[in-house]
Amino acid sequence: MRKYAALASSLAALAAAPALAGGYVAPVADVEPVVAVTPAPIVGTWAGGYLGANVNYGKAEFDPSEGAPEPDGANFALRGGYDWQRGNGVFGLGAEYNLAKYEDEVTIAGEPPVTADVQLKNVGTVFLRAGYAFSDQLMAYGLLGYTHAKLEAPGLSENVDGGTVGLGAEYRFNPNWSGYAEYAYTDLGSVGDEELSSDLDLNQVKLGVNFRF
């Protein structure tokens, strides 16, 4: 019996020996898994108001065009409006006003010849637009509007107006800021008197930004 007790004591000592020989064994801590943080997507719709501005190039052309001036140049415009959204459809109204003018020089025959400016200025447009939202960030649209402007030339100062049509696309960088590119064509009707009149058109290409709220 004593032999069995001694053997049991020896086995217990051998089992405890590795722990004593290795010293203190630190407990193993549970490590939390690392989770990658995905940037929050842009959430919202195109519905709401906006204020913005654009730089544009415009060119006015007379018909008949032979020998006629072609007022053109870079311009800066302010814009504002409001959009509604239903599904992927976006509908809105807005207004735009150009702060500069399109101009060209004409030479009036005489002794000596005289050079004078032809200017198309105070170009303002009100418009309706309808678009398709491919996502919360990208929209394509068409617009239909009315434009009023003033044409000034030697011996002429006339208000001109007419219908405007256009196509554009708008991209949202974040919930508040968007950029757009747009083309617009305007038929400004006839200018001059009954004996000598010309049709006047205006083409504009625009790049702009909007602040949405």
Buried (B, 14 or more C-beta within 10 A) or exposed (E): EEEEEEEEEEEEEEEEEEEEEEEEEEEEEEEEEEEEEEEEEEEEEBBBBBEBBBBBBBBBBBEEEEEBBEBBBEBEBBBBBEBEBEEEEBBBBBEBEBEBBBBBEBEEEEEEEEEBBBBBBBBBBBBBBEBEBEEBBEBEBEBEBBBBBBBBBEEEEBEBBBEBBBBBBBEBEEEEBBBBBBEBEBBBEBBBEEEEEEBBBBBBBBEBBBEBE
